[in-house]
Structures are given as structure tokens and as C-alpha cells.
């Protein structure tokens, strides 16, 4: 658990109480966002997102494999997250931490529940061969709000993907060397993260704001304006009014995020 000096906690709480922030943003304003794609030459899909000083990178590797028994006609998505120690002094090498697992699961849920990728078009032969997409998320610099930056990075990487055409020849898979197709994308999705400081909601929190916050709420919204994912964090409860306000803001702000893709 982070130990925040009381003077820092009081300073940030007082600023938010008066609708102000350390970096002079409005409570519902994002930091500057930069999105780059095709940044990893060895990955079929990749992207780097800078959200203020927060920086994340995503690489996606496709592989032909067997589908899950209960969905023999659908492709497979798997999301993993690595929090590099150089990105934050609190990140430690070794097995994935609880924070790393939560980040990967929340990002994966936004992608999966939005039905962003048309998984049935990733089937080569039902019950035998489907495309499996391994999404590797790397945190390069943690300056707050890894959730929104990561969701944008995964979305951008998926949109940049091309897969080789696969055919069954003499009961064996053959991949084309010169024929490729774009990953089938149904829609787009973005995530908005709020923290509650005092009695106010703050969008796109910095690392310091996250560490003094009482609660966190992540909301995934599709390009059609439908909520596809939610995650509550922190120890304090959120009121019905908090959640309603956050949802209304998220529906507006995700449109801005998706436009940047």
C-alpha cells in the first residue's frame, strides 16, 4: 500500500474540492494523447500510446491453434501484461502482480465484451484451426491511468494487424507469403477511468491522484455509445449519482478518444 504524505493528500484534495488540479486541467479533461502504430517490426500488430507522461506499448502475435471445445468456430484472444520495474519503483520483477493481472483482465474485458474483433472470421477450419491472438501489454512509464492508455494501445494495435491467408492443403495448413487480410474489426472501444477524491470525480488521474483517491471506476464504451465493461477499485463506495455522472461523461469522452485512433 502506498504511503502518501498527509500534506500532499490535503493539497490535492483541496484543489479537487475547488475544481482544480495540479496540472491545471479540468476535472473531466484528458492529458495530451499520442498514438503510434507499427512500432514493433517483429509483431503483426503493435502500437505505443503516450497519455501525458504515461507510456505503454502493445505487441500482438497471431498463431494458428485449436479452438476452445465450447466455441469450435471462434478465434481466440489472450491478453497478458508486464509491468517493467523501470516503469515504476513499485513494480517488481517476477510473477505477475495483482495490479498486472487486473489491468490485463479489465483491458481484455473491454475488447472481448465489445465484440470488437469478429472472432468467427478467424476460423480456418471449425474445430481444428483458428487464429489465436496473443496480446502482450508492456508498461514503459507509469504516470497514472494505465487502463485508458492500455485500452487505446490494444485497440490501435488490433486495427493495424494483417494476417496471412491460410488454406488447408492435403489436410495441412499452408500460410500465404504474399496474401494478407486486415483483422476483421466490428467496432471500436475506449475506456474512461475516474477516481473519487473527496466528493468529486476526476477523469484521467495522474499517479499522485490515483494514490490519494478513495475509489476508482473504469468504464468501457463502444463507438456506438454502449457500455461494455465496468470495474470498481478502491476501498470506498461510490454513490448511484457518482456512477451515473461517470457514465454520462464516459459516453462523451470515449468519442474523443476513438477519434484519435
Residue pairs with C-beta under 8 A, 6 or more apart in sequence:
2 90
2 211
4 208
4 211
4 212
8 208
8 212
9 212
12 22
12 197
12 208
12 209
12 212
13 197
13 198
13 212
15 21
15 22
16 27
16 197
16 198
16 200
16 202
16 209
17 198
17 199
17 200
19 26
19 27
19 200
21 27
21 202
21 206
21 209
22 206
22 208
22 209
23 31
23 52
23 206
25 31
25 204
27 200
27 201
27 202
27 203
28 203
28 249
28 253
29 203
29 204
30 51
30 148
30 203
30 204
30 253
30 256
30 257
31 51
31 52
31 53
31 54
31 204
32 50
32 51
32 52
33 49
33 50
33 51
33 152
33 257
33 260
34 49
34 50
35 47
35 48
35 49
35 152
35 153
35 156
35 260
35 261
36 47
36 48
36 49
37 46
37 47
37 156
37 157
37 159
37 160
38 46
38 47
38 160
39 46
39 47
39 48
39 57
40 46
40 57
40 59
42 59
43 59
43 60
43 61
43 157
44 60
44 61
44 62
44 161
44 162
44 163
45 58
45 59
45 60
45 157
45 158
45 159
45 160
45 161
45 162
45 183
46 57
46 58
46 59
46 60
46 157
46 160
47 57
47 58
47 152
47 153
47 154
47 156
47 157
47 160
48 55
48 56
48 57
48 58
48 140
48 153
49 55
49 56
49 57
49 149
49 150
49 152
49 153
49 156
50 149
51 145
51 148
51 149
51 152
51 204
52 143
52 144
52 204
52 206
53 141
53 143
54 141
54 142
54 143
54 144
54 145
54 146
54 149
55 139
55 140
55 141
55 143
55 149
56 137
56 138
56 139
56 140
56 146
56 149
56 150
56 153
57 137
57 138
57 140
57 153
58 135
58 136
58 137
58 138
58 150
58 153
58 154
58 156
58 157
59 136
59 138
59 157
60 133
60 134
60 135
60 136
60 157
60 158
60 161
61 133
61 134
61 136
62 131
62 132
62 133
62 134
62 161
62 163
63 131
63 132
63 134
64 124
64 129
64 130
64 131
64 132
64 166
64 173
64 175
65 76
65 129
65 130
65 132
66 128
66 129
66 130
67 73
67 74
67 75
67 76
67 123
67 126
67 127
67 128
67 130
68 74
68 76
71 119
72 126
72 127
73 120
73 123
73 126
73 127
73 130
74 119
74 120
74 122
74 123
74 130
75 117
75 119
75 120
75 121
75 122
75 123
75 130
75 131
75 132
75 133
76 119
76 122
76 130
76 131
76 132
76 133
77 108
77 111
77 112
77 117
77 119
77 132
77 133
77 135
78 108
78 132
78 133
78 134
78 135
79 104
79 105
79 107
79 108
79 111
79 135
79 137
79 154
80 96
80 104
80 134
80 135
80 136
80 137
81 96
81 100
81 101
81 103
81 104
81 107
81 137
81 138
81 139
81 150
82 96
82 100
82 136
82 137
82 138
82 139
83 91
83 96
83 97
83 99
83 100
83 103
83 139
83 142
84 91
84 138
84 139
84 140
85 91
85 92
85 93
86 140
87 139
87 140
87 141
87 142
88 139
88 142
88 207
91 97
91 139
91 142
96 104
102 231
102 233
103 137
103 146
103 147
103 150
104 137
106 147
106 191
106 218
106 229
106 231
107 137
107 147
107 150
107 151
107 154
107 191
108 135
109 220
109 228
109 229
109 231
110 151
110 189
110 191
110 220
110 228
110 229
111 117
111 135
111 151
111 154
111 155
111 158
111 189
113 220
113 228
113 229
114 187
114 189
114 220
114 222
114 226
114 228
114 229
115 186
115 187
116 155
116 158
116 185
116 186
116 187
116 188
116 189
116 222
117 133
117 158
117 183
117 184
117 185
117 186
118 184
118 185
118 186
121 184
122 130
122 131
122 133
122 163
122 184
123 129
123 130
123 131
124 130
124 131
124 166
124 168
124 173
125 168
129 166
129 168
129 173
131 163
131 166
133 158
133 161
133 183
135 154
135 157
135 158
137 150
137 153
137 154
139 146
139 150
142 207
143 206
143 207
144 204
144 205
144 206
144 207
144 208
144 209
144 210
145 193
145 204
145 205
145 206
145 210
147 191
147 193
147 218
148 190
148 191
148 192
148 193
148 204
148 257
151 189
151 190
151 191
151 220
152 190
152 191
152 257
152 260
152 261
155 188
155 189
155 190
155 261
156 261
158 183
158 185
159 183
159 185
159 188
159 261
161 182
161 183
162 180
162 181
162 182
162 183
163 180
163 181
163 183
164 175
164 176
164 177
164 179
164 180
165 175
165 176
165 179
165 180
165 181
166 173
166 174
166 175
166 176
167 173
167 174
167 176
168 174
187 222
187 223
187 224
188 222
188 223
188 258
188 261
189 220
189 221
189 222
189 223
189 228
189 254
189 258
190 220
190 221
190 254
190 257
190 258
191 218
191 219
191 220
191 221
191 229
191 254
192 203
192 204
192 218
192 219
192 221
192 246
192 249
192 250
192 253
192 254
192 257
193 203
193 204
193 205
193 216
193 217
193 218
193 219
194 201
194 202
194 203
194 205
194 216
194 217
194 218
194 219
194 246
194 249
194 250
195 201
195 202
195 205
195 209
195 210
195 213
195 214
195 215
195 216
195 217
195 234
196 202
196 213
196 214
196 215
196 216
196 217
196 234
196 236
196 238
196 242
197 209
197 212
197 213
197 214
198 214
201 217
201 242
201 245
201 246
201 249
202 209
202 213
203 249
203 253
205 213
205 216
210 216
213 234
214 234
214 235
214 236
215 232
215 233
215 234
215 235
215 236
215 237
215 238
216 231
216 232
216 233
216 234
217 230
217 231
217 232
217 233
217 238
217 242
217 243
217 246
218 229
218 230
218 231
218 233
219 227
219 229
219 230
219 246
219 247
219 250
220 227
220 228
220 229
220 230
221 227
221 228
221 250
221 251
221 254
222 228
223 254
223 255
223 258
225 251
225 255
227 247
227 250
227 251
232 238
238 246
